[in-house]
């Protein structure tokens, strides 16, 4: 009995992608399917980076197809292809940047910058091309967290090259000023500086640009939300009621300007004692999950309050690169994958496909 393409598709429709929870056929991940006699070959194309899971996905697809009666040699290749997705109405995508993800909090001191840098490193670890924009002009912390110093180079006197470490491109006002120099600037100057950092940095073919947003919901955040083509936003909070109060405001701000919320990260969820390992919910419990329920958004994950996360970020080697196989790094990678999956399921950006209309007077 010979195997048909329909037989293979029927088998693939029963194999579920562990990250999207969709089967590979309905998820449109099956490419270059060929059936020659009893031999089957195909590609699985994921819309999100998942280098660490390629082998497991490949093994599950091969196992599912080998179960077909009369199946011969099964060849499966797995790869990722990240594309551009829609942004706010009226805004065009930036050149060389496929998707911009804003990481925001509404309140300072909840670990937003630490979360942003670890998510950027997690996406890079999964095979994506990633950039990190430090949008906190008053308190730039990404140069220290990424262990990067020096001045950006300029090749044309108008634009600058991003600095890089651990495979992540980064741009920050912190590279252009003295570390002890306070930014005594009014809102319009800060907004202008931020747009220059974003638009005059020569980002190199990014799948994702993570924007570490300043805390709050004022003029700077609103201008950014209206002028920067953002694919989606991630809200960082702690379980504490006061932090959640401000996080809710941040979430509503993005909703007002038409930026989808990709989910909520609960930071400092439980404190783990470094001596005995005892876990204690210092800032309360369940606040992030409740907020997700209230606003019908995804709960991306919870991170513990541990000494190691703070020490690693302060030393310029964040958790994802300091302990790549550790428990906390696994949480960051899981959150990053969920964010990338959310982005991959948004509508494709089709603006590049539209013809430009030119009206001529003959």
ZADO-1210 file (C-alpha; in nm, 4 decimals, padded with zeros to 6 digits):
<atoms>
<atom x="00.0000" y="00.0000" z="00.0000" code="UNK" pos="1"/>
<atom x="00.1562" y="00.3301" z="-00.1115" code="UNK" pos="2"/>
<atom x="00.1466" y="00.6416" z="00.1058" code="UNK" pos="3"/>
<atom x="-00.0217" y="00.9572" z="-00.0317" code="UNK" pos="4"/>
<atom x="00.0337" y="01.3244" z="00.0509" code="UNK" pos="5"/>
<atom x="-00.3144" y="01.3241" z="00.2090" code="UNK" pos="6"/>
<atom x="-00.2107" y="01.0381" z="00.4404" code="UNK" pos="7"/>
<atom x="00.0915" y="01.2385" z="00.5545" code="UNK" pos="8"/>
<atom x="-00.1140" y="01.5557" z="00.6068" code="UNK" pos="9"/>
<atom x="-00.3718" y="01.3593" z="00.8076" code="UNK" pos="10"/>
<atom x="-00.0918" y="01.2269" z="01.0320" code="UNK" pos="11"/>
<atom x="00.0636" y="01.5737" z="01.0688" code="UNK" pos="12"/>
<atom x="-00.2755" y="01.7192" z="01.1658" code="UNK" pos="13"/>
<atom x="-00.2625" y="01.4997" z="01.4780" code="UNK" pos="14"/>
<atom x="00.0855" y="01.6183" z="01.5864" code="UNK" pos="15"/>
<atom x="00.0677" y="01.9300" z="01.8027" code="UNK" pos="16"/>
<atom x="00.3293" y="02.2056" z="01.8301" code="UNK" pos="17"/>
<atom x="00.4029" y="02.2207" z="02.2068" code="UNK" pos="18"/>
<atom x="00.4451" y="02.6004" z="02.1944" code="UNK" pos="19"/>
<atom x="00.1429" y="02.7083" z="01.9910" code="UNK" pos="20"/>
<atom x="-00.0802" y="02.4113" z="02.0914" code="UNK" pos="21"/>
<atom x="-00.1892" y="02.3947" z="01.7241" code="UNK" pos="22"/>
<atom x="-00.1218" y="02.1035" z="01.4929" code="UNK" pos="23"/>
<atom x="00.1398" y="02.1623" z="01.2229" code="UNK" pos="24"/>
<atom x="-00.1107" y="02.1580" z="00.9361" code="UNK" pos="25"/>
<atom x="-00.3569" y="02.4145" z="01.0737" code="UNK" pos="26"/>
<atom x="-00.0588" y="02.6167" z="01.1984" code="UNK" pos="27"/>
<atom x="00.0687" y="02.6271" z="00.8348" code="UNK" pos="28"/>
<atom x="00.4118" y="02.5094" z="00.9453" code="UNK" pos="29"/>
<atom x="00.4450" y="02.2278" z="00.6901" code="UNK" pos="30"/>
<atom x="00.6591" y="02.3244" z="00.3890" code="UNK" pos="31"/>
<atom x="00.8142" y="02.1360" z="00.0935" code="UNK" pos="32"/>
<atom x="00.6227" y="01.8145" z="00.1616" code="UNK" pos="33"/>
<atom x="00.7315" y="01.5348" z="-00.0748" code="UNK" pos="34"/>
<atom x="00.6206" y="01.1725" z="-00.0866" code="UNK" pos="35"/>
<atom x="00.8221" y="00.9391" z="-00.3105" code="UNK" pos="36"/>
<atom x="00.6992" y="00.5817" z="-00.2826" code="UNK" pos="37"/>
<atom x="00.7210" y="00.5055" z="00.0892" code="UNK" pos="38"/>
<atom x="00.9716" y="00.7855" z="00.1635" code="UNK" pos="39"/>
<atom x="00.8548" y="01.1132" z="00.3175" code="UNK" pos="40"/>
<atom x="01.0426" y="01.4446" z="00.3407" code="UNK" pos="41"/>
<atom x="00.9262" y="01.7837" z="00.4680" code="UNK" pos="42"/>
<atom x="01.0258" y="02.1023" z="00.6473" code="UNK" pos="43"/>
<atom x="00.8642" y="02.2347" z="00.9634" code="UNK" pos="44"/>
<atom x="00.8855" y="02.6155" z="00.9569" code="UNK" pos="45"/>
<atom x="00.8180" y="02.7788" z="01.2946" code="UNK" pos="46"/>
<atom x="00.7129" y="03.1439" z="01.3066" code="UNK" pos="47"/>
<atom x="00.9067" y="03.1984" z="01.6282" code="UNK" pos="48"/>
<atom x="01.2639" y="03.1236" z="01.7448" code="UNK" pos="49"/>
<atom x="01.3000" y="02.7885" z="01.9266" code="UNK" pos="50"/>
<atom x="01.6483" y="02.6556" z="01.8505" code="UNK" pos="51"/>
<atom x="01.6592" y="02.4618" z="02.1771" code="UNK" pos="52"/>
<atom x="01.3464" y="02.2688" z="02.0769" code="UNK" pos="53"/>
<atom x="01.4264" y="02.1828" z="01.7142" code="UNK" pos="54"/>
<atom x="01.5469" y="01.8302" z="01.7986" code="UNK" pos="55"/>
<atom x="01.2430" y="01.7481" z="02.0143" code="UNK" pos="56"/>
<atom x="01.0002" y="01.8834" z="01.7519" code="UNK" pos="57"/>
<atom x="01.1810" y="01.6938" z="01.4742" code="UNK" pos="58"/>
<atom x="01.1722" y="01.3704" z="01.6792" code="UNK" pos="59"/>
<atom x="00.7983" y="01.4027" z="01.7518" code="UNK" pos="60"/>
<atom x="00.7150" y="01.4614" z="01.3824" code="UNK" pos="61"/>
<atom x="00.9330" y="01.1681" z="01.2684" code="UNK" pos="62"/>
<atom x="00.7738" y="00.9392" z="01.5303" code="UNK" pos="63"/>
<atom x="00.4248" y="01.0431" z="01.4190" code="UNK" pos="64"/>
<atom x="00.4995" y="00.9782" z="01.0496" code="UNK" pos="65"/>
<atom x="00.6817" y="00.6486" z="01.1066" code="UNK" pos="66"/>
<atom x="00.3595" y="00.5181" z="01.2631" code="UNK" pos="67"/>
<atom x="00.1970" y="00.5350" z="00.9181" code="UNK" pos="68"/>
<atom x="00.1513" y="00.1814" z="00.7735" code="UNK" pos="69"/>
<atom x="00.4183" y="00.1182" z="00.5103" code="UNK" pos="70"/>
<atom x="00.6211" y="00.4319" z="00.5880" code="UNK" pos="71"/>
<atom x="00.9820" y="00.4129" z="00.4690" code="UNK" pos="72"/>
<atom x="01.2535" y="00.6708" z="00.5266" code="UNK" pos="73"/>
<atom x="01.1261" y="00.9896" z="00.7000" code="UNK" pos="74"/>
<atom x="01.3324" y="01.3077" z="00.6632" code="UNK" pos="75"/>
<atom x="01.2273" y="01.6170" z="00.8623" code="UNK" pos="76"/>
<atom x="01.4059" y="01.9517" z="00.8833" code="UNK" pos="77"/>
<atom x="01.3016" y="02.2123" z="01.1430" code="UNK" pos="78"/>
<atom x="01.3818" y="02.5831" z="01.1209" code="UNK" pos="79"/>
<atom x="01.2439" y="02.9223" z="01.2289" code="UNK" pos="80"/>
<atom x="01.1405" y="03.2124" z="01.0090" code="UNK" pos="81"/>
<atom x="01.0380" y="03.5321" z="01.1861" code="UNK" pos="82"/>
<atom x="00.8371" y="03.7801" z="00.9766" code="UNK" pos="83"/>
<atom x="00.7051" y="04.1337" z="01.0298" code="UNK" pos="84"/>
<atom x="00.3633" y="04.1756" z="01.1885" code="UNK" pos="85"/>
<atom x="00.1125" y="04.4587" z="01.1999" code="UNK" pos="86"/>
<atom x="00.1650" y="04.7718" z="01.4096" code="UNK" pos="87"/>
<atom x="-00.0527" y="05.0700" z="01.5063" code="UNK" pos="88"/>
<atom x="-00.2634" y="05.2109" z="01.2254" code="UNK" pos="89"/>
<atom x="-00.0917" y="05.4865" z="01.0279" code="UNK" pos="90"/>
<atom x="00.2647" y="05.3871" z="01.1191" code="UNK" pos="91"/>
<atom x="00.5228" y="05.2254" z="00.8916" code="UNK" pos="92"/>
<atom x="00.7707" y="04.9603" z="00.9988" code="UNK" pos="93"/>
<atom x="01.1284" y="05.0655" z="01.0621" code="UNK" pos="94"/>
<atom x="01.3891" y="04.9487" z="00.8101" code="UNK" pos="95"/>
<atom x="01.5866" y="04.6433" z="00.9280" code="UNK" pos="96"/>
<atom x="01.3521" y="04.5853" z="01.2262" code="UNK" pos="97"/>
<atom x="01.0757" y="04.3254" z="01.1843" code="UNK" pos="98"/>
<atom x="00.9026" y="04.3491" z="01.5237" code="UNK" pos="99"/>
<atom x="00.9269" y="04.5982" z="01.8110" code="UNK" pos="100"/>
<atom x="00.8262" y="04.4752" z="02.1571" code="UNK" pos="101"/>
<atom x="00.7846" y="04.7308" z="02.4357" code="UNK" pos="102"/>
<atom x="00.8590" y="04.6127" z="02.7905" code="UNK" pos="103"/>
<atom x="00.6812" y="04.8478" z="03.0310" code="UNK" pos="104"/>
<atom x="00.5729" y="04.8654" z="03.3929" code="UNK" pos="105"/>
<atom x="00.3906" y="05.1848" z="03.4847" code="UNK" pos="106"/>
<atom x="00.5931" y="05.1826" z="03.8097" code="UNK" pos="107"/>
<atom x="00.9672" y="05.1939" z="03.8723" code="UNK" pos="108"/>
<atom x="01.1541" y="04.9397" z="04.0819" code="UNK" pos="109"/>
<atom x="00.9655" y="04.6278" z="03.9702" code="UNK" pos="110"/>
<atom x="01.2577" y="04.4781" z="03.7764" code="UNK" pos="111"/>
<atom x="01.1452" y="04.5847" z="03.4291" code="UNK" pos="112"/>
<atom x="01.4987" y="04.6470" z="03.2936" code="UNK" pos="113"/>
<atom x="01.6262" y="04.3151" z="03.4329" code="UNK" pos="114"/>
<atom x="01.3308" y="04.1401" z="03.2696" code="UNK" pos="115"/>
<atom x="01.3851" y="04.3228" z="02.9376" code="UNK" pos="116"/>
<atom x="01.7548" y="04.2322" z="02.9120" code="UNK" pos="117"/>
<atom x="01.6957" y="03.8668" z="03.0035" code="UNK" pos="118"/>
<atom x="01.4102" y="03.8377" z="02.7516" code="UNK" pos="119"/>
<atom x="01.6336" y="03.9859" z="02.4794" code="UNK" pos="120"/>
<atom x="01.9104" y="03.7379" z="02.5668" code="UNK" pos="121"/>
<atom x="01.6601" y="03.4500" z="02.5777" code="UNK" pos="122"/>
<atom x="01.5310" y="03.5299" z="02.2274" code="UNK" pos="123"/>
<atom x="01.8905" y="03.5534" z="02.1010" code="UNK" pos="124"/>
<atom x="01.9703" y="03.2171" z="02.2657" code="UNK" pos="125"/>
<atom x="01.6800" y="03.0653" z="02.0722" code="UNK" pos="126"/>
<atom x="01.8342" y="03.1810" z="01.7435" code="UNK" pos="127"/>
<atom x="01.6697" y="03.5195" z="01.6809" code="UNK" pos="128"/>
<atom x="01.8475" y="03.8375" z="01.5725" code="UNK" pos="129"/>
<atom x="01.7758" y="04.0738" z="01.8644" code="UNK" pos="130"/>
<atom x="01.8316" y="04.4385" z="01.9528" code="UNK" pos="131"/>
<atom x="01.7733" y="04.6191" z="02.2829" code="UNK" pos="132"/>
<atom x="01.6841" y="04.9884" z="02.3007" code="UNK" pos="133"/>
<atom x="01.7326" y="05.1452" z="02.6425" code="UNK" pos="134"/>
<atom x="01.4458" y="05.3959" z="02.6342" code="UNK" pos="135"/>
<atom x="01.4945" y="05.5033" z="02.9959" code="UNK" pos="136"/>
<atom x="01.6737" y="05.8332" z="02.9263" code="UNK" pos="137"/>
<atom x="01.6710" y="05.9482" z="03.2909" code="UNK" pos="138"/>
<atom x="01.8060" y="05.6189" z="03.4262" code="UNK" pos="139"/>
<atom x="01.9812" y="05.4154" z="03.1537" code="UNK" pos="140"/>
<atom x="02.0828" y="05.0797" z="03.3021" code="UNK" pos="141"/>
<atom x="02.1313" y="04.8506" z="03.0020" code="UNK" pos="142"/>
<atom x="02.5012" y="04.9375" z="02.9413" code="UNK" pos="143"/>
<atom x="02.5803" y="04.8145" z="03.2948" code="UNK" pos="144"/>
<atom x="02.3502" y="04.5110" z="03.2748" code="UNK" pos="145"/>
<atom x="02.4948" y="04.3981" z="02.9404" code="UNK" pos="146"/>
<atom x="02.8517" y="04.4762" z="03.0456" code="UNK" pos="147"/>
<atom x="02.8996" y="04.7154" z="02.7523" code="UNK" pos="148"/>
<atom x="03.0932" y="05.0426" z="02.7558" code="UNK" pos="149"/>
<atom x="03.2417" y="05.2811" z="02.5022" code="UNK" pos="150"/>
<atom x="03.1067" y="05.5255" z="02.2469" code="UNK" pos="151"/>
<atom x="02.9116" y="05.4143" z="01.9397" code="UNK" pos="152"/>
<atom x="03.0943" y="05.4487" z="01.6070" code="UNK" pos="153"/>
<atom x="02.9558" y="05.6620" z="01.3253" code="UNK" pos="154"/>
<atom x="03.0437" y="05.5936" z="00.9623" code="UNK" pos="155"/>
<atom x="02.8594" y="05.8845" z="00.8019" code="UNK" pos="156"/>
<atom x="02.8455" y="06.1462" z="01.0799" code="UNK" pos="157"/>
<atom x="02.4636" y="06.1155" z="01.0941" code="UNK" pos="158"/>
<atom x="02.3918" y="05.7642" z="01.2200" code="UNK" pos="159"/>
<atom x="02.5596" y="05.5362" z="01.4745" code="UNK" pos="160"/>
<atom x="02.6393" y="05.1678" z="01.4955" code="UNK" pos="161"/>
<atom x="02.4849" y="04.9688" z="01.7829" code="UNK" pos="162"/>
<atom x="02.7223" y="04.8248" z="02.0403" code="UNK" pos="163"/>
<atom x="02.6925" y="04.4509" z="02.0993" code="UNK" pos="164"/>
<atom x="02.7413" y="04.1869" z="02.3661" code="UNK" pos="165"/>
<atom x="02.6218" y="03.8257" z="02.4087" code="UNK" pos="166"/>
<atom x="02.4813" y="03.8436" z="02.0530" code="UNK" pos="167"/>
<atom x="02.2441" y="04.1340" z="02.1312" code="UNK" pos="168"/>
<atom x="02.2722" y="04.4746" z="01.9605" code="UNK" pos="169"/>
<atom x="02.2145" y="04.7621" z="02.2047" code="UNK" pos="170"/>
<atom x="02.1630" y="05.1384" z="02.1921" code="UNK" pos="171"/>
<atom x="02.1411" y="05.3636" z="02.4991" code="UNK" pos="172"/>
<atom x="02.1857" y="05.7280" z="02.5980" code="UNK" pos="173"/>
<atom x="02.4189" y="05.5780" z="02.8599" code="UNK" pos="174"/>
<atom x="02.6837" y="05.5331" z="02.5865" code="UNK" pos="175"/>
<atom x="02.6757" y="05.9054" z="02.5053" code="UNK" pos="176"/>
<atom x="02.6984" y="06.0609" z="02.8531" code="UNK" pos="177"/>
<atom x="02.9139" y="06.0361" z="03.1646" code="UNK" pos="178"/>
<atom x="02.7754" y="05.7657" z="03.4021" code="UNK" pos="179"/>
<atom x="02.7387" y="06.0207" z="03.6853" code="UNK" pos="180"/>
<atom x="02.5802" y="06.2907" z="03.4703" code="UNK" pos="181"/>
<atom x="02.2101" y="06.3513" z="03.5468" code="UNK" pos="182"/>
<atom x="01.9743" y="06.4056" z="03.2516" code="UNK" pos="183"/>
<atom x="01.8127" y="06.7368" z="03.3513" code="UNK" pos="184"/>
<atom x="01.5882" y="06.7492" z="03.0444" code="UNK" pos="185"/>
<atom x="01.2242" y="06.8340" z="02.9854" code="UNK" pos="186"/>
<atom x="00.9849" y="06.5896" z="02.8174" code="UNK" pos="187"/>
<atom x="01.0168" y="06.7156" z="02.4546" code="UNK" pos="188"/>
<atom x="01.3979" y="06.6898" z="02.4669" code="UNK" pos="189"/>
<atom x="01.3797" y="06.3375" z="02.6073" code="UNK" pos="190"/>
<atom x="01.1295" y="06.2295" z="02.3422" code="UNK" pos="191"/>
<atom x="01.3484" y="06.3742" z="02.0662" code="UNK" pos="192"/>
<atom x="01.6597" y="06.2009" z="02.2060" code="UNK" pos="193"/>
<atom x="01.4716" y="05.8745" z="02.2222" code="UNK" pos="194"/>
<atom x="01.3498" y="05.8960" z="01.8626" code="UNK" pos="195"/>
<atom x="01.7048" y="05.9722" z="01.7507" code="UNK" pos="196"/>
<atom x="01.8382" y="05.6690" z="01.9386" code="UNK" pos="197"/>
<atom x="01.5736" y="05.4534" z="01.7758" code="UNK" pos="198"/>
<atom x="01.5870" y="05.5863" z="01.4211" code="UNK" pos="199"/>
<atom x="01.9545" y="05.6849" z="01.3890" code="UNK" pos="200"/>
<atom x="02.0944" y="05.3557" z="01.5150" code="UNK" pos="201"/>
<atom x="02.1918" y="05.1267" z="01.2265" code="UNK" pos="202"/>
<atom x="02.0143" y="04.8156" z="01.3525" code="UNK" pos="203"/>
<atom x="02.1293" y="04.5102" z="01.1579" code="UNK" pos="204"/>
<atom x="01.8379" y="04.2960" z="01.0327" code="UNK" pos="205"/>
<atom x="01.6550" y="04.2455" z="01.3627" code="UNK" pos="206"/>
<atom x="01.3805" y="03.9901" z="01.4145" code="UNK" pos="207"/>
<atom x="01.2938" y="04.1648" z="01.7416" code="UNK" pos="208"/>
<atom x="01.3818" y="04.4992" z="01.8965" code="UNK" pos="209"/>
<atom x="01.3094" y="04.4961" z="02.2694" code="UNK" pos="210"/>
<atom x="01.2393" y="04.8460" z="02.4028" code="UNK" pos="211"/>
<atom x="01.3080" y="04.8889" z="02.7752" code="UNK" pos="212"/>
<atom x="01.0476" y="05.1597" z="02.8404" code="UNK" pos="213"/>
<atom x="01.0841" y="05.4233" z="03.1142" code="UNK" pos="214"/>
<atom x="00.8431" y="05.3793" z="03.4076" code="UNK" pos="215"/>
<atom x="00.5197" y="05.5772" z="03.4098" code="UNK" pos="216"/>
<atom x="00.2448" y="05.6717" z="03.1630" code="UNK" pos="217"/>
<atom x="00.3328" y="06.0331" z="03.0843" code="UNK" pos="218"/>
<atom x="00.4249" y="06.2362" z="02.7797" code="UNK" pos="219"/>
<atom x="00.7331" y="06.0280" z="02.6893" code="UNK" pos="220"/>
<atom x="00.5482" y="05.6963" z="02.6963" code="UNK" pos="221"/>
<atom x="00.2505" y="05.8353" z="02.5054" code="UNK" pos="222"/>
<atom x="00.4673" y="05.9939" z="02.2330" code="UNK" pos="223"/>
<atom x="00.6608" y="05.6684" z="02.1979" code="UNK" pos="224"/>
<atom x="00.3401" y="05.4687" z="02.1730" code="UNK" pos="225"/>
<atom x="00.2053" y="05.6976" z="01.9022" code="UNK" pos="226"/>
<atom x="00.5213" y="05.7426" z="01.6917" code="UNK" pos="227"/>
<atom x="00.7064" y="05.4113" z="01.7220" code="UNK" pos="228"/>
<atom x="00.5674" y="05.1127" z="01.5226" code="UNK" pos="229"/>
<atom x="00.5177" y="04.8677" z="01.8109" code="UNK" pos="230"/>
<atom x="00.4073" y="04.5082" z="01.7453" code="UNK" pos="231"/>
<atom x="00.3037" y="04.4460" z="02.1066" code="UNK" pos="232"/>
<atom x="00.3731" y="04.5298" z="02.4700" code="UNK" pos="233"/>
<atom x="00.4705" y="04.3230" z="02.7734" code="UNK" pos="234"/>
<atom x="00.3758" y="04.4522" z="03.1183" code="UNK" pos="235"/>
<atom x="00.6048" y="04.3774" z="03.4146" code="UNK" pos="236"/>
<atom x="00.4643" y="04.3967" z="03.7674" code="UNK" pos="237"/>
<atom x="00.5122" y="04.2526" z="04.1140" code="UNK" pos="238"/>
<atom x="00.2243" y="04.0881" z="04.3055" code="UNK" pos="239"/>
<atom x="00.2045" y="04.3968" z="04.5316" code="UNK" pos="240"/>
<atom x="-00.1241" y="04.5913" z="04.5088" code="UNK" pos="241"/>
<atom x="00.0516" y="04.9285" z="04.4602" code="UNK" pos="242"/>
<atom x="00.2613" y="04.7931" z="04.1701" code="UNK" pos="243"/>
<atom x="-00.0482" y="04.6353" z="04.0146" code="UNK" pos="244"/>
<atom x="-00.2352" y="04.9657" z="04.0381" code="UNK" pos="245"/>
<atom x="00.0272" y="05.1352" z="03.8169" code="UNK" pos="246"/>
<atom x="00.0658" y="04.8313" z="03.5905" code="UNK" pos="247"/>
<atom x="-00.3059" y="04.8497" z="03.5124" code="UNK" pos="248"/>
<atom x="-00.2617" y="05.2136" z="03.4058" code="UNK" pos="249"/>
<atom x="00.0298" y="05.1154" z="03.1815" code="UNK" pos="250"/>
<atom x="-00.1768" y="04.8404" z="03.0229" code="UNK" pos="251"/>
<atom x="-00.4695" y="05.0764" z="02.9571" code="UNK" pos="252"/>
<atom x="-00.2359" y="05.3317" z="02.7978" code="UNK" pos="253"/>
<atom x="-00.1253" y="05.0760" z="02.5375" code="UNK" pos="254"/>
<atom x="-00.4852" y="04.9733" z="02.4761" code="UNK" pos="255"/>
<atom x="-00.5805" y="05.3372" z="02.4089" code="UNK" pos="256"/>
<atom x="-00.3172" y="05.3772" z="02.1375" code="UNK" pos="257"/>
<atom x="-00.4010" y="05.0427" z="01.9739" code="UNK" pos="258"/>
<atom x="-00.0956" y="04.8418" z="02.0822" code="UNK" pos="259"/>
<atom x="-00.1805" y="04.4774" z="02.1685" code="UNK" pos="260"/>
<atom x="-00.0783" y="04.3462" z="02.5105" code="UNK" pos="261"/>
<atom x="00.1258" y="04.0290" z="02.4624" code="UNK" pos="262"/>
<atom x="00.0990" y="03.9394" z="02.8310" code="UNK" pos="263"/>
<atom x="00.2027" y="04.0098" z="03.1885" code="UNK" pos="264"/>
<atom x="00.5195" y="03.9022" z="03.3693" code="UNK" pos="265"/>
<atom x="00.5037" y="03.8828" z="03.7483" code="UNK" pos="266"/>
<atom x="00.8472" y="03.9650" z="03.8884" code="UNK" pos="267"/>
<atom x="00.9624" y="03.9052" z="04.2489" code="UNK" pos="268"/>
<atom x="00.6780" y="03.6578" z="04.2810" code="UNK" pos="269"/>
<atom x="00.8289" y="03.4622" z="04.5709" code="UNK" pos="270"/>
<atom x="01.1436" y="03.5178" z="04.7757" code="UNK" pos="271"/>
<atom x="01.3787" y="03.2189" z="04.7904" code="UNK" pos="272"/>
<atom x="01.6065" y="03.2218" z="05.0939" code="UNK" pos="273"/>
<atom x="01.9683" y="03.1714" z="04.9800" code="UNK" pos="274"/>
<atom x="02.0499" y="02.9863" z="05.3061" code="UNK" pos="275"/>
<atom x="01.7648" y="02.7394" z="05.3503" code="UNK" pos="276"/>
<atom x="01.5673" y="02.7597" z="05.0232" code="UNK" pos="277"/>
<atom x="01.2467" y="02.8599" z="05.2032" code="UNK" pos="278"/>
<atom x="00.9979" y="03.0341" z="04.9689" code="UNK" pos="279"/>
<atom x="00.7970" y="03.3300" z="05.0979" code="UNK" pos="280"/>
<atom x="00.5490" y="03.5550" z="04.9154" code="UNK" pos="281"/>
<atom x="00.6828" y="03.8895" z="05.0407" code="UNK" pos="282"/>
<atom x="00.4812" y="04.1073" z="04.8000" code="UNK" pos="283"/>
<atom x="00.1601" y="03.9043" z="04.8134" code="UNK" pos="284"/>
<atom x="00.0336" y="03.6313" z="04.5823" code="UNK" pos="285"/>
<atom x="-00.1723" y="03.5920" z="04.2662" code="UNK" pos="286"/>
<atom x="-00.1836" y="03.9622" z="04.1736" code="UNK" pos="287"/>
<atom x="-00.0460" y="03.9188" z="03.8209" code="UNK" pos="288"/>
<atom x="-00.2769" y="03.6250" z="03.7432" code="UNK" pos="289"/>
<atom x="-00.5795" y="03.8220" z="03.8678" code="UNK" pos="290"/>
<atom x="-00.4847" y="04.1211" z="03.6510" code="UNK" pos="291"/>
<atom x="-00.4600" y="03.8895" z="03.3481" code="UNK" pos="292"/>
<atom x="-00.8073" y="03.7585" z="03.4219" code="UNK" pos="293"/>
<atom x="-00.9459" y="04.1118" z="03.4596" code="UNK" pos="294"/>
<atom x="-00.8045" y="04.2271" z="03.1246" code="UNK" pos="295"/>
<atom x="-00.8236" y="03.8939" z="02.9388" code="UNK" pos="296"/>
<atom x="-00.4496" y="03.8833" z="02.8596" code="UNK" pos="297"/>
<atom x="-00.1963" y="03.6007" z="02.8905" code="UNK" pos="298"/>
<atom x="-00.0039" y="03.5367" z="03.2119" code="UNK" pos="299"/>
<atom x="00.3451" y="03.4844" z="03.0700" code="UNK" pos="300"/>
<atom x="00.5166" y="03.3626" z="03.3867" code="UNK" pos="301"/>
<atom x="00.6407" y="03.4407" z="03.7372" code="UNK" pos="302"/>
<atom x="01.0009" y="03.5034" z="03.8435" code="UNK" pos="303"/>
<atom x="01.1376" y="03.4579" z="04.1952" code="UNK" pos="304"/>
<atom x="01.3044" y="03.7302" z="04.4008" code="UNK" pos="305"/>
<atom x="01.6557" y="03.5898" z="04.4325" code="UNK" pos="306"/>
<atom x="01.9926" y="03.7417" z="04.5163" code="UNK" pos="307"/>
<atom x="02.1485" y="03.5783" z="04.2082" code="UNK" pos="308"/>
<atom x="01.9270" y="03.7636" z="03.9545" code="UNK" pos="309"/>
<atom x="02.0288" y="04.1009" z="04.1027" code="UNK" pos="310"/>
<atom x="02.3983" y="04.0124" z="04.1365" code="UNK" pos="311"/>
<atom x="02.4198" y="03.8773" z="03.7817" code="UNK" pos="312"/>
<atom x="02.2517" y="04.1846" z="03.6274" code="UNK" pos="313"/>
<atom x="02.4732" y="04.4221" z="03.8314" code="UNK" pos="314"/>
<atom x="02.7881" y="04.2369" z="03.7213" code="UNK" pos="315"/>
<atom x="02.7063" y="04.2757" z="03.3509" code="UNK" pos="316"/>
<atom x="02.6246" y="03.9087" z="03.2980" code="UNK" pos="317"/>
<atom x="02.2459" y="03.8604" z="03.3300" code="UNK" pos="318"/>
<atom x="02.0968" y="03.5273" z="03.4369" code="UNK" pos="319"/>
<atom x="02.0278" y="03.3898" z="03.0866" code="UNK" pos="320"/>
<atom x="02.4007" y="03.4074" z="03.0000" code="UNK" pos="321"/>
<atom x="02.5370" y="03.3572" z="03.3545" code="UNK" pos="322"/>
<atom x="02.3430" y="03.0331" z="03.4155" code="UNK" pos="323"/>
<atom x="02.1969" y="02.9379" z="03.0745" code="UNK" pos="324"/>
<atom x="02.0877" y="02.5938" z="03.1948" code="UNK" pos="325"/>
<atom x="01.9590" y="02.7125" z="03.5328" code="UNK" pos="326"/>
<atom x="01.6015" y="02.7136" z="03.6590" code="UNK" pos="327"/>
<atom x="01.5546" y="03.0923" z="03.6370" code="UNK" pos="328"/>
<atom x="01.7004" y="03.1097" z="03.2841" code="UNK" pos="329"/>
<atom x="01.4491" y="02.8391" z="03.1848" code="UNK" pos="330"/>
<atom x="01.1654" y="03.0645" z="03.3103" code="UNK" pos="331"/>
<atom x="01.2956" y="03.3621" z="03.1090" code="UNK" pos="332"/>
<atom x="01.3297" y="03.1426" z="02.7978" code="UNK" pos="333"/>
<atom x="00.9776" y="03.0074" z="02.8433" code="UNK" pos="334"/>
<atom x="00.8388" y="03.3636" z="02.8760" code="UNK" pos="335"/>
<atom x="01.0381" y="03.4792" z="02.5714" code="UNK" pos="336"/>
<atom x="00.9042" y="03.1875" z="02.3653" code="UNK" pos="337"/>
<atom x="00.5447" y="03.2669" z="02.4697" code="UNK" pos="338"/>
<atom x="00.5962" y="03.6304" z="02.3633" code="UNK" pos="339"/>
<atom x="00.7420" y="03.5224" z="02.0268" code="UNK" pos="340"/>
<atom x="00.4510" y="03.2807" z="01.9708" code="UNK" pos="341"/>
<atom x="00.2015" y="03.5594" z="02.0511" code="UNK" pos="342"/>
<atom x="00.3763" y="03.7845" z="01.7973" code="UNK" pos="343"/>
<atom x="00.3830" y="03.5056" z="01.5337" code="UNK" pos="344"/>
<atom x="00.0051" y="03.4644" z="01.5598" code="UNK" pos="345"/>
<atom x="-00.0655" y="03.8317" z="01.4888" code="UNK" pos="346"/>
<atom x="-00.1584" y="03.9442" z="01.1386" code="UNK" pos="347"/>
<atom x="00.1284" y="03.9802" z="00.8915" code="UNK" pos="348"/>
<atom x="00.2374" y="04.3297" z="00.7949" code="UNK" pos="349"/>
<atom x="00.1307" y="04.3741" z="00.4312" code="UNK" pos="350"/>
<atom x="00.2303" y="04.7404" z="00.3782" code="UNK" pos="351"/>
<atom x="00.5348" y="04.6404" z="00.1717" code="UNK" pos="352"/>
<atom x="00.3016" y="04.4542" z="-00.0666" code="UNK" pos="353"/>
<atom x="00.0865" y="04.7593" z="-00.1418" code="UNK" pos="354"/>
<atom x="00.1775" y="04.9473" z="-00.4607" code="UNK" pos="355"/>
<atom x="00.2616" y="05.3140" z="-00.4218" code="UNK" pos="356"/>
<atom x="00.0089" y="05.5285" z="-00.6042" code="UNK" pos="357"/>
<atom x="00.1533" y="05.8181" z="-00.8042" code="UNK" pos="358"/>
<atom x="-00.0763" y="06.0803" z="-00.9592" code="UNK" pos="359"/>
<atom x="00.0668" y="06.2584" z="-01.2636" code="UNK" pos="360"/>
<atom x="-00.0774" y="06.5582" z="-01.4463" code="UNK" pos="361"/>
<atom x="-00.0307" y="06.5050" z="-01.8206" code="UNK" pos="362"/>
</atoms>
